[in-house]
Amino acid sequence: MAEPRGPRTTVAVLIRDGVLPMELGLVHQLFGAARDPATGEPLYTVRTCAPRPGRIRTDADFPVYAAHGLEAVRTADTVLVPASHETDETLRAGTLDAGLAEAVGAVRGRVASICTGAFVLAAAGLLDGRRATTHWMASAHFARAFPAVTVDADVLYVDEGPVLTSAGEAAGIDLCLHMIRTDHGAAVAADVARRTVVPPYREGGQAQYVRRPVGTTDLTTTSASRAWALDHLAEPLTLAGLAARDGMSVRTYNRRFREETGVTPMAWLTVQRVDRARELLERTDHTVDRVAAETGFRTDVSLRRHFRRTVGVSPGAYRATFRGR
């Protein structure tokens, strides 16, 4: 887990002709909504930049304006590269514009991509020997173009320390919330999610493509039991009990749950409980035993095991990081 970078962290959004406006907008919306819980002050400064400042075409019927050039990329704490379907899938190793490659490679902090923006990071050599993801429809082409990269087409995002990649547009939201959570904790990220009315936490390993279609007329979904479970995490929830709430057999419920979320019910519950534990560790002085009880892990041993496996540090170390600033 990265150390908090402090207030007013600079985020540069590097756009190119053909940029997807939604991906540009979501970075500004999410990082711009992050506030210091004590003062209400913004925690990030977000700048839009381009290889050459000025008017930039989008893949819609309107342009956008980038006020900053590559100097903003070189000095930023975080650089995010949204997709540009105009050029991304033509890139290969060594084909990126020299100035752009130098600027991206010289970033002093972390670099992240949304969707096929991963092609830019790979062409700059930042993904060699690393695991990465991109939009599932471009993943096979990406793997052929960059054989030195280990491509995982089944996940929402991949965090490889200073280099992060995400799948399609909606996964960019998950990636941004993940970075905010890493910087400033679960409570700040949850507040951003509430402000923008998006799910507060989807684990990066969750499947980016699920088979159940959006807008289905079949009313047998698992959404009711999931909403109920979030309000009852402290209780000893069982697969059979959740299935009964949605009027399904365990077998049908398990299959439907995976179709809708990409993970098993018990894996989903563990993620939600760990996320709730994060918030309690940040916001309260509860003992680890009490946090374990209020999140359904029952014992401090179970909480510590799942917390370290998911977050990478112990509950005590996590609290020291986000309560001790």
C-alpha positions in Angstrom: 0.0 0.0 0.0 1.4 3.4 -1.0 2.0 6.1 1.6 -0.4 9.0 1.5 0.9 11.7 -0.8 -0.6 14.6 1.2 -3.0 17.4 0.1 -3.3 18.9 -3.4 -1.6 16.0 -5.3 -1.3 17.0 -8.9 -3.0 14.8 -11.5 -2.3 15.3 -15.2 -4.8 13.8 -17.7 -2.8 13.3 -20.9 -5.2 13.4 -23.9 -4.6 13.0 -27.6 -6.7 13.5 -30.7 -9.7 11.1 -30.6 -9.9 11.1 -26.8 -13.1 9.6 -25.3 -14.8 12.6 -23.5 -16.3 10.3 -20.8 -12.9 9.1 -19.8 -11.5 12.6 -19.6 -14.5 13.8 -17.6 -14.5 10.9 -15.1 -11.0 11.7 -14.0 -11.8 15.3 -13.3 -15.1 14.4 -11.6 -13.7 11.8 -9.3 -10.3 13.3 -8.3 -12.0 16.8 -8.2 -14.6 15.5 -5.7 -12.0 14.2 -3.2 -12.0 16.5 -0.1 -10.0 16.6 3.2 -12.5 15.2 5.8 -11.3 17.8 8.3 -11.1 21.0 6.2 -13.2 20.3 3.1 -10.3 21.4 1.0 -9.6 19.7 -2.4 -7.1 16.9 -2.2 -6.0 17.0 -5.8 -5.3 19.5 -8.5 -6.3 18.1 -11.9 -4.8 19.4 -15.2 -5.6 18.5 -18.7 -2.6 18.3 -20.9 -1.7 17.2 -24.5 1.5 16.7 -26.6 0.7 20.2 -27.9 -1.6 22.5 -25.9 -4.7 23.7 -27.7 -7.7 22.3 -29.4 -8.0 18.5 -29.3 -10.4 16.4 -31.3 -12.6 13.9 -29.5 -14.4 10.9 -30.8 -17.7 12.9 -30.4 -18.9 15.9 -32.4 -17.1 18.5 -30.2 -13.5 19.3 -29.4 -11.9 20.0 -26.0 -9.1 22.4 -25.0 -5.9 21.3 -23.3 -4.3 24.3 -21.5 -1.1 22.4 -20.7 1.6 20.6 -22.6 4.0 17.8 -21.7 5.7 19.8 -18.9 2.6 19.1 -16.8 3.1 15.4 -17.4 6.8 15.5 -16.3 6.0 17.3 -13.0 2.7 15.5 -12.0 2.4 13.1 -9.1 -0.1 11.0 -11.1 -0.5 10.8 -14.9 -3.7 9.3 -16.4 -3.9 8.4 -20.1 -7.4 8.0 -21.4 -8.1 6.0 -24.6 -7.9 7.4 -28.1 -9.3 4.9 -30.6 -7.8 7.0 -33.4 -4.3 5.9 -32.7 -4.0 3.5 -29.8 -4.3 0.2 -31.6 -1.7 1.3 -34.2 1.0 1.5 -31.6 3.8 -0.9 -31.2 7.0 -0.9 -29.2 9.2 2.0 -30.3 6.4 3.7 -32.4 5.3 6.3 -29.9 6.3 9.9 -30.6 9.7 10.5 -29.0 8.7 13.5 -27.0 5.6 11.8 -25.7 7.5 8.6 -24.8 10.1 10.7 -23.0 7.6 12.6 -21.0 5.6 9.5 -20.0 8.8 7.7 -19.1 10.0 10.6 -16.9 7.0 10.8 -14.7 8.2 11.1 -11.1 5.1 9.4 -9.5 2.6 6.9 -10.9 1.2 6.4 -14.4 -2.2 4.9 -15.1 -4.3 4.2 -18.2 -7.9 3.8 -19.0 -9.1 1.4 -21.7 -6.8 1.3 -24.7 -4.6 4.0 -23.1 -2.6 1.0 -22.0 -1.2 0.9 -25.6 0.6 4.2 -24.8 2.2 2.9 -21.6 3.2 -0.3 -23.4 4.7 1.6 -26.4 6.7 3.7 -23.9 8.1 0.5 -22.4 6.5 1.0 -19.0 4.7 -2.3 -19.0 7.5 -4.6 -20.1 7.7 -7.5 -17.7 4.6 -6.4 -15.9 1.0 -7.6 -15.7 -1.6 -5.3 -17.3 -5.1 -5.1 -18.7 -7.1 -3.2 -21.3 -10.5 -3.3 -22.8 -11.4 -7.0 -23.4 -12.1 -6.3 -27.1 -8.6 -5.1 -27.6 -6.8 -7.5 -25.4 -5.8 -10.1 -28.0 -4.4 -7.4 -30.3 -2.6 -5.8 -27.3 -1.0 -9.1 -26.4 0.3 -9.6 -30.0 1.6 -6.0 -30.2 3.4 -6.2 -26.9 4.6 -9.7 -26.1 6.8 -8.5 -23.2 3.6 -7.6 -21.3 1.5 -10.2 -19.4 -2.0 -9.4 -20.4 -4.9 -10.2 -18.1 -8.1 -9.5 -20.0 -10.5 -10.7 -17.3 -10.0 -8.0 -14.6 -11.2 -4.4 -14.1 -7.8 -3.0 -13.2 -4.3 -4.0 -12.4 -2.1 -2.2 -9.8 1.6 -2.8 -10.4 2.8 -0.2 -8.0 3.9 2.8 -10.0 2.1 1.6 -13.2 -1.7 0.9 -13.2 -4.0 -0.1 -16.1 -7.7 -0.5 -16.3 -10.3 -1.9 -18.7 -13.1 0.0 -20.4 -14.6 3.4 -19.4 -16.5 2.2 -16.3 -13.5 0.4 -15.0 -11.7 3.7 -15.1 -14.0 4.8 -12.3 -13.0 1.8 -10.3 -9.3 2.6 -10.9 -9.6 6.2 -9.9 -11.5 5.3 -6.7 -8.7 2.7 -6.0 -6.0 5.4 -6.3 -7.9 7.8 -4.1 -8.4 5.0 -1.6 -4.7 4.2 -1.7 -3.8 7.8 -1.2 -6.3 8.9 1.4 -8.2 5.9 2.7 -11.5 4.2 2.3 -13.6 7.0 3.9 -12.5 9.6 1.4 -13.0 7.2 -1.5 -16.5 6.3 -0.2 -17.4 10.0 0.1 -16.3 10.5 -3.6 -18.4 7.5 -4.6 -21.4 8.9 -2.8 -21.0 12.4 -4.3 -20.8 10.9 -7.8 -23.4 8.1 -7.2 -21.2 5.2 -8.2 -20.4 1.9 -6.4 -17.8 2.6 -3.7 -15.7 -0.5 -4.2 -15.3 -3.0 -6.9 -12.1 -5.1 -6.5 -9.7 -5.0 -9.4 -9.8 -8.7 -9.9 -13.5 -8.6 -10.6 -14.4 -9.7 -14.1 -14.7 -6.8 -16.6 -17.2 -8.7 -18.7 -20.2 -10.5 -17.3 -22.7 -12.4 -19.3 -25.9 -11.2 -17.8 -27.3 -8.4 -20.1 -28.0 -4.9 -18.8 -31.7 -4.1 -18.8 -32.9 -7.7 -18.7 -36.7 -8.2 -18.1 -35.9 -11.2 -15.9 -36.6 -10.0 -12.4 -34.7 -12.8 -10.7 -31.6 -10.9 -9.7 -29.3 -10.9 -6.7 -29.5 -7.2 -6.1 -31.9 -7.3 -3.2 -29.8 -9.7 -1.2 -26.6 -7.8 -1.9 -28.2 -4.5 -0.7 -29.5 -6.3 2.4 -26.1 -7.9 3.1 -24.4 -4.5 3.1 -26.6 -3.5 6.0 -26.0 -6.7 7.9 -22.3 -7.4 7.4 -21.8 -8.0 11.2 -24.1 -11.0 11.0 -23.1 -14.6 10.2 -24.3 -14.5 6.6 -24.6 -17.8 4.6 -24.9 -18.6 1.0 -28.2 -20.4 1.7 -29.6 -17.5 3.6 -28.7 -15.0 0.9 -30.2 -17.3 -1.8 -33.4 -17.6 0.2 -33.8 -13.8 0.3 -33.9 -13.7 -3.5 -36.1 -16.8 -3.7 -33.5 -19.0 -5.4 -31.9 -22.3 -4.8 -28.2 -22.1 -3.7 -27.1 -23.4 -7.1 -29.1 -20.9 -9.1 -28.2 -18.1 -6.8 -24.4 -18.8 -7.0 -24.6 -19.0 -10.8 -26.7 -15.8 -11.1 -24.4 -13.9 -8.6 -21.3 -14.7 -10.7 -23.1 -13.7 -13.9 -24.1 -10.3 -12.4 -20.8 -9.5 -10.5 -18.1 -11.7 -11.9 -17.2 -13.1 -8.4 -18.7 -15.7 -6.0 -21.0 -14.5 -3.2 -18.5 -15.3 -0.5 -15.7 -13.5 -2.3 -17.9 -10.5 -2.7 -18.8 -10.5 1.0 -15.2 -10.7 2.1 -14.3 -7.6 -0.1 -17.3 -5.6 1.4 -16.3 -6.6 4.9 -12.7 -5.6 4.4 -13.8 -2.2 3.0 -16.1 -1.6 6.0 -13.2 -2.5 8.3 -11.1 0.1 6.5 -13.6 2.8 7.2 -13.9 1.8 10.9 -10.1 1.8 11.3 -10.0 5.3 9.8 -13.0 6.9 11.5 -13.1 5.2 15.0 -10.9 4.2 17.9 -12.5 0.7 18.0 -10.2 -2.1 18.9 -9.3 -4.7 16.2 -11.6 -7.2 18.1 -14.5 -4.8 17.9 -13.9 -4.0 14.2 -13.8 -7.7 13.5 -17.1 -8.2 15.3 -18.8 -5.3 13.5 -17.7 -6.5 10.1 -18.6 -10.1 10.4 -15.1 -11.6 10.7 -16.0 -12.6 14.2 -12.3 -12.8 15.5 -9.3 -10.5 15.2 -7.3 -13.4 13.7 -9.8 -13.8 10.8 -9.9 -10.0 10.2 -6.1 -9.7 10.2 -5.7 -12.6 7.7 -8.3 -11.3 5.3 -7.2 -7.7 5.7 -3.6 -8.4 5.0 -4.5 -10.6 2.0 -6.7 -7.8 0.5 -4.9 -4.6 1.5 -1.3 -5.8 1.9 -0.8 -4.5 5.5 -2.1 -5.3 8.9 -5.1 -3.4 10.4 -2.8 -1.7 12.9 -0.4 -0.5 10.2 -3.4 0.7 8.1 -4.8 2.7 11.0 -1.4 4.2 11.8 -1.1 5.4 8.2 -4.5 7.0 7.9 -5.2 8.1 11.5 -1.6 9.2 12.2 -1.3 11.9 9.5 
